Amino acid sequence: MADSASTERLGFRVDPRWKRLIEEAAAVSGQTVSSFALAALLRQARKTLREQRILALSARDGERLMAALDNPPAPTRALRKLMGPGT
């Protein structure tokens, strides 16, 4: 997983028990601690971002959203003023 073009460092301190656990897991996976940790961090980072980017709606909320998009309310006076002349 390590890229020879990698130039940035990421460092943090861990409890000795966690370090031993991570070292053991890396060893049984046939990876270096750095490769193992980087793979786990990237996997979690991607998962976190993916979950934040997904908008989940219930069926009822989805129907309400589609109805609002199909039949938007008339613009208010304040919105027309903000949009400028001719609106």
Backbone as JSON Lines, residues from 0, in Angstrom:
{"i":0,"aa":"M","n":[0.82,-1.19,0.0],"ca":[0.0,0.0,0.0],"c":[0.86,1.25,0.0]}
{"i":1,"aa":"A","n":[2.03,1.21,0.58],"ca":[2.88,2.39,0.63],"c":[3.3,2.79,-0.77]}
{"i":2,"aa":"D","n":[3.26,4.06,-1.02],"ca":[3.6,4.61,-2.32],"c":[4.95,5.29,-2.19]}
{"i":3,"aa":"S","n":[5.85,5.02,-3.13],"ca":[7.18,5.61,-3.05],"c":[7.11,7.13,-3.18]}
{"i":4,"aa":"A","n":[6.01,7.67,-3.73],"ca":[5.86,9.11,-3.86],"c":[5.26,9.74,-2.61]}
{"i":5,"aa":"S","n":[4.97,8.94,-1.61],"ca":[4.38,9.48,-0.38],"c":[5.38,10.39,0.3]}
{"i":6,"aa":"T","n":[4.92,11.59,0.62],"ca":[5.81,12.55,1.26],"c":[5.28,13.08,2.58]}
{"i":7,"aa":"E","n":[3.99,12.9,2.82],"ca":[3.39,13.42,4.04],"c":[3.45,12.38,5.16]}
{"i":8,"aa":"R","n":[3.54,12.88,6.37],"ca":[3.57,12.0,7.54],"c":[2.31,12.22,8.36]}
{"i":9,"aa":"L","n":[1.91,11.16,9.02],"ca":[0.76,11.21,9.93],"c":[1.19,10.45,11.17]}
{"i":10,"aa":"G","n":[1.22,11.11,12.3],"ca":[1.67,10.45,13.51],"c":[0.73,10.68,14.66]}
{"i":11,"aa":"F","n":[0.64,9.69,15.53],"ca":[-0.2,9.81,16.72],"c":[0.29,8.83,17.77]}
{"i":12,"aa":"R","n":[-0.07,9.08,18.99],"ca":[0.32,8.21,20.1],"c":[-0.82,7.26,20.42]}
{"i":13,"aa":"V","n":[-0.45,6.04,20.82],"ca":[-1.46,5.05,21.19],"c":[-1.06,4.37,22.49]}
{"i":14,"aa":"D","n":[-2.04,3.84,23.16],"ca":[-1.83,3.04,24.36],"c":[-0.99,1.82,23.96]}
{"i":15,"aa":"P","n":[-0.03,1.41,24.8],"ca":[0.81,0.26,24.47],"c":[0.01,-1.01,24.14]}
{"i":16,"aa":"R","n":[-1.12,-1.2,24.78],"ca":[-1.94,-2.39,24.49],"c":[-2.49,-2.32,23.07]}
{"i":17,"aa":"W","n":[-2.9,-1.12,22.64],"ca":[-3.42,-0.96,21.28],"c":[-2.31,-1.19,20.26]}
{"i":18,"aa":"K","n":[-1.13,-0.69,20.6],"ca":[0.01,-0.86,19.69],"c":[0.31,-2.34,19.49]}
{"i":19,"aa":"R","n":[0.31,-3.11,20.57],"ca":[0.57,-4.56,20.45],"c":[-0.52,-5.23,19.61]}
{"i":20,"aa":"L","n":[-1.75,-4.85,19.83],"ca":[-2.86,-5.4,19.07],"c":[-2.7,-5.1,17.58]}
{"i":21,"aa":"I","n":[-2.38,-3.86,17.27],"ca":[-2.19,-3.45,15.87],"c":[-1.01,-4.18,15.26]}
{"i":22,"aa":"E","n":[0.08,-4.28,15.98],"ca":[1.26,-4.99,15.48],"c":[0.94,-6.46,15.19]}
{"i":23,"aa":"E","n":[0.2,-7.09,16.09],"ca":[-0.16,-8.49,15.9],"c":[-1.07,-8.66,14.68]}
{"i":24,"aa":"A","n":[-2.06,-7.78,14.55],"ca":[-2.97,-7.86,13.4],"c":[-2.21,-7.62,12.1]}
{"i":25,"aa":"A","n":[-1.29,-6.68,12.1],"ca":[-0.5,-6.42,10.89],"c":[0.34,-7.64,10.54]}
{"i":26,"aa":"A","n":[0.94,-8.24,11.55],"ca":[1.8,-9.41,11.32],"c":[1.01,-10.57,10.73]}
{"i":27,"aa":"V","n":[-0.15,-10.88,11.29],"ca":[-0.92,-12.01,10.77],"c":[-1.5,-11.7,9.4]}
{"i":28,"aa":"S","n":[-1.59,-10.41,9.05],"ca":[-2.06,-10.02,7.73],"c":[-0.92,-9.94,6.72]}
{"i":29,"aa":"G","n":[0.31,-10.13,7.2],"ca":[1.46,-10.07,6.31],"c":[1.79,-8.66,5.85]}
{"i":30,"aa":"Q","n":[1.45,-7.68,6.68],"ca":[1.69,-6.28,6.34],"c":[2.57,-5.62,7.37]}
{"i":31,"aa":"T","n":[3.17,-4.51,6.97],"ca":[3.86,-3.7,7.96],"c":[2.81,-2.97,8.78]}
{"i":32,"aa":"V","n":[3.2,-2.49,9.94],"ca":[2.26,-1.73,10.76],"c":[1.79,-0.5,9.99]}
{"i":33,"aa":"S","n":[2.7,0.16,9.29],"ca":[2.32,1.35,8.52],"c":[1.29,1.02,7.45]}
{"i":34,"aa":"S","n":[1.53,-0.04,6.68],"ca":[0.6,-0.42,5.62],"c":[-0.75,-0.83,6.2]}
{"i":35,"aa":"F","n":[-0.71,-1.6,7.28],"ca":[-1.95,-2.04,7.92],"c":[-2.74,-0.85,8.44]}
{"i":36,"aa":"A","n":[-2.07,0.06,9.14],"ca":[-2.74,1.22,9.71],"c":[-3.28,2.13,8.61]}
{"i":37,"aa":"L","n":[-2.49,2.35,7.57],"ca":[-2.94,3.22,6.48],"c":[-4.17,2.63,5.79]}
{"i":38,"aa":"A","n":[-4.15,1.33,5.54],"ca":[-5.31,0.69,4.9],"c":[-6.56,0.84,5.75]}
{"i":39,"aa":"A","n":[-6.42,0.64,7.06],"ca":[-7.57,0.77,7.96],"c":[-8.07,2.21,8.03]}
{"i":40,"aa":"L","n":[-7.14,3.15,8.1],"ca":[-7.53,4.56,8.16],"c":[-8.22,5.0,6.87]}
{"i":41,"aa":"L","n":[-7.69,4.58,5.72],"ca":[-8.31,4.95,4.45],"c":[-9.69,4.33,4.3]}
{"i":42,"aa":"R","n":[-9.82,3.08,4.71],"ca":[-11.12,2.4,4.64],"c":[-12.16,3.15,5.47]}
{"i":43,"aa":"Q","n":[-11.8,3.53,6.68],"ca":[-12.72,4.24,7.56],"c":[-12.99,5.65,7.05]}
{"i":44,"aa":"A","n":[-11.98,6.33,6.53],"ca":[-12.18,7.68,6.0],"c":[-13.15,7.66,4.83]}
{"i":45,"aa":"R","n":[-12.97,6.7,3.92],"ca":[-13.88,6.59,2.77],"c":[-15.31,6.28,3.23]}
{"i":46,"aa":"K","n":[-15.44,5.38,4.2],"ca":[-16.76,5.01,4.71],"c":[-17.44,6.22,5.35]}
{"i":47,"aa":"T","n":[-16.7,6.95,6.16],"ca":[-17.25,8.13,6.83],"c":[-17.73,9.16,5.81]}
{"i":48,"aa":"L","n":[-16.91,9.44,4.81],"ca":[-17.29,10.43,3.8],"c":[-18.46,9.95,2.96]}
{"i":49,"aa":"R","n":[-18.46,8.67,2.62],"ca":[-19.57,8.12,1.83],"c":[-20.88,8.25,2.6]}
{"i":50,"aa":"E","n":[-20.85,7.93,3.89],"ca":[-22.06,8.02,4.7],"c":[-22.54,9.46,4.85]}
{"i":51,"aa":"Q","n":[-21.63,10.41,4.89],"ca":[-22.01,11.81,5.02],"c":[-22.58,12.37,3.73]}
{"i":52,"aa":"R","n":[-22.23,11.77,2.61],"ca":[-22.67,12.28,1.31],"c":[-23.99,11.69,0.85]}
{"i":53,"aa":"I","n":[-24.45,10.67,1.5],"ca":[-25.7,10.01,1.11],"c":[-26.86,10.65,1.86]}
{"i":54,"aa":"L","n":[-27.86,11.03,1.12],"ca":[-29.06,11.6,1.72],"c":[-30.11,10.5,1.75]}
{"i":55,"aa":"A","n":[-30.46,10.07,2.92],"ca":[-31.45,9.0,3.05],"c":[-32.79,9.61,3.44]}
{"i":56,"aa":"L","n":[-33.81,9.31,2.65],"ca":[-35.15,9.81,2.93],"c":[-36.1,8.64,3.1]}
{"i":57,"aa":"S","n":[-37.05,8.81,3.98],"ca":[-38.12,7.82,4.09],"c":[-38.99,7.96,2.84]}
{"i":58,"aa":"A","n":[-39.84,6.99,2.58],"ca":[-40.73,7.05,1.42],"c":[-41.61,8.3,1.5]}
{"i":59,"aa":"R","n":[-42.14,8.59,2.68],"ca":[-42.99,9.76,2.86],"c":[-42.22,11.05,2.58]}
{"i":60,"aa":"D","n":[-40.99,11.14,3.12],"ca":[-40.19,12.35,2.9],"c":[-39.79,12.48,1.44]}
{"i":61,"aa":"G","n":[-39.53,11.36,0.79],"ca":[-39.21,11.39,-0.63],"c":[-40.37,11.91,-1.45]}
{"i":62,"aa":"E","n":[-41.56,11.47,-1.12],"ca":[-42.76,11.95,-1.82],"c":[-42.97,13.44,-1.59]}
{"i":63,"aa":"R","n":[-42.73,13.89,-0.37],"ca":[-42.88,15.32,-0.07],"c":[-41.85,16.15,-0.82]}
{"i":64,"aa":"L","n":[-40.63,15.65,-0.92],"ca":[-39.59,16.35,-1.66],"c":[-39.97,16.46,-3.13]}
{"i":65,"aa":"M","n":[-40.4,15.36,-3.72],"ca":[-40.78,15.37,-5.14],"c":[-41.96,16.32,-5.36]}
{"i":66,"aa":"A","n":[-42.92,16.32,-4.46],"ca":[-44.07,17.23,-4.58],"c":[-43.61,18.68,-4.52]}
{"i":67,"aa":"A","n":[-42.69,18.99,-3.64],"ca":[-42.19,20.36,-3.52],"c":[-41.42,20.77,-4.77]}
{"i":68,"aa":"L","n":[-40.67,19.82,-5.34],"ca":[-39.94,20.13,-6.57],"c":[-40.89,20.31,-7.75]}
{"i":69,"aa":"D","n":[-41.94,19.51,-7.79],"ca":[-42.91,19.6,-8.88],"c":[-43.79,20.84,-8.77]}
{"i":70,"aa":"N","n":[-44.06,21.28,-7.56],"ca":[-44.95,22.42,-7.32],"c":[-44.31,23.39,-6.34]}
{"i":71,"aa":"P","n":[-43.28,24.11,-6.79],"ca":[-42.61,25.01,-5.85],"c":[-43.52,26.18,-5.49]}
{"i":72,"aa":"P","n":[-43.35,26.71,-4.3],"ca":[-44.16,27.87,-3.91],"c":[-43.75,29.09,-4.74]}
{"i":73,"aa":"A","n":[-44.66,30.04,-4.87],"ca":[-44.36,31.28,-5.58],"c":[-43.27,32.03,-4.81]}
{"i":74,"aa":"P","n":[-42.39,32.71,-5.54],"ca":[-41.34,33.47,-4.85],"c":[-41.94,34.59,-3.99]}
{"i":75,"aa":"T","n":[-41.35,34.79,-2.87],"ca":[-41.8,35.85,-1.97],"c":[-41.28,37.2,-2.48]}
{"i":76,"aa":"R","n":[-41.83,38.26,-1.94],"ca":[-41.37,39.6,-2.32],"c":[-39.87,39.75,-2.05]}
{"i":77,"aa":"A","n":[-39.42,39.25,-0.91],"ca":[-38.0,39.36,-0.55],"c":[-37.12,38.6,-1.55]}
{"i":78,"aa":"L","n":[-37.57,37.44,-1.99],"ca":[-36.8,36.66,-2.97],"c":[-36.76,37.38,-4.32]}
{"i":79,"aa":"R","n":[-37.92,37.94,-4.75],"ca":[-37.94,38.68,-6.01],"c":[-37.01,39.88,-5.95]}
{"i":80,"aa":"K","n":[-36.97,40.55,-4.81],"ca":[-36.08,41.71,-4.65],"c":[-34.63,41.26,-4.72]}
{"i":81,"aa":"L","n":[-34.34,40.15,-4.09],"ca":[-32.97,39.62,-4.09],"c":[-32.54,39.22,-5.49]}
{"i":82,"aa":"M","n":[-33.47,38.67,-6.28],"ca":[-33.15,38.2,-7.63],"c":[-32.97,39.35,-8.61]}
{"i":83,"aa":"G","n":[-33.49,40.52,-8.29],"ca":[-33.26,41.68,-9.13],"c":[-34.41,41.98,-10.07]}
{"i":84,"aa":"P","n":[-34.24,43.0,-10.9],"ca":[-35.29,43.45,-11.81],"c":[-35.7,42.36,-12.81]}
{"i":85,"aa":"G","n":[-36.97,42.39,-13.18],"ca":[-37.47,41.48,-14.19],"c":[-37.85,40.11,-13.67]}
{"i":86,"aa":"T","n":[-37.85,39.92,-12.36],"ca":[-38.21,38.6,-11.82],"c":[-39.54,38.64,-11.12]}
